[in-house]
Amino acid sequence: MYPMIKLYLMDDDHARFFGEGPYQLLKAIEKAGSLRSAALSMKMAYSKATFIMKHAESALGFLLTTKSIGGKGGGGSVLTPKAKEFLLKYEQYKTACLQANQQIYHEIFSEQS
């Protein structure tokens, strides 16, 4: 037996807008340099990736990427400074939640461990 939690953030309408999927998508954009390449690497439809990004940006109130169109070598996307800061905070929050979950689990279920 082991503990497991799912972590996600909700918008004002009580809809999920950020969790492990959007987090991984942003990390993939950072690595691949474009939303399209990131979506392909995750085997995700580009339209779904676009929806995820727009929903998160709407809920957060700031852009997560800046885009360049065409030109030599094609266009691409890079994470905004606010997106990088948000990812860092999300990682810190996720780590703290997982640590607290482990501690609480062991306190409550110490006899079963």
N, C-alpha and C positions, 0 to 999 in steps of 0.2 A: 504494500500500500504506500502511496506517495501523494503529496499535494500537487495540485495544478490549478492555476488561475488563468483566465483570459483577461487581458487588459485592453481596454479601448476607451476612447474619449467620445463624449456625446455632445451634440450641438444643442442650441436652445429649444429645438423642436423635438428633443429626445431621440434623435437619430444618430447612429454611430457615424463618425466621420474620420476617426483615426485609430489605428491599431497596428498590428503586426504587418498586415498587407500593405497599407499605405506607407508604413515605415520602410519596408523592403523595397517598395517602388521608388521611393526617394533615394535610397542608397544605390539602387540600380541606375537611376538617372545620373547620380554623381559619378558612378563608375563608367557608364556607357557614353555619357555626354548627350543623350537625347531621350525623350519620352518614348518615341517609337522603338528604339533599340532596347530600352529598359523593359518595355511591355513584351517585346519578343523574347527577351532572355527569361522572362517569368512565365512565358506561354500564356500571356494575357492579351485579350483583344485591345487594340489601340483605343477603341471607343470607350471601353471600360476604364482603361488607365486615364483617359482624359476626364471622364466623369469623376473618378476618385480624386484627381487633382483639383478639379473645379469645386467639388463639394468641400474638400478640406480647406481650400483657399477662402471660400465663402464663410465657413464656420470660424476660421482663424482671423479673417479680416486683413490678410496680407498675402502677397504673391509668394509662392514657394519656388518658382523657377523664373528665369528670364530666358527668352527664346531669341535665337537668331534664325533668319530665314535665308535659305539658298546660299548663293555665293560659291566660291571655290571650296570644294570638299563638302558642300551641302550645309544645311542648317543644324541646329542643335539646341540643347537646353543645359543651363547650369543652375545650381541651387543658389537662391538669394542668401545674403548674410542672415536675414531673419529665419529662413528655413534651416540653415545650419545651426543657428542658436536653438531653434525649436527642437531639432533632432537631438541635440545634446541634452536639453532639458527632459525630453521624452525618455532618453536612455537612462538618465539619472533617476527619473520617476519609476521606470520599469525595474531597475535594479533594486531600488528601495522597496518596492511592492513585493518583489520576489523574495527578498531577504526577510521582510516582515512576515510573509506567508510561511516561510520555512520555520521561523521562530514560533509563530502561533501554532502551527501544526505540531511541532515537537512538544510544546507546552501542554496541548490538549490531548494528543494521542501518544504521549511518552510510554504508556504501558503497552501499546500495540507495536511500537517500533522495535 
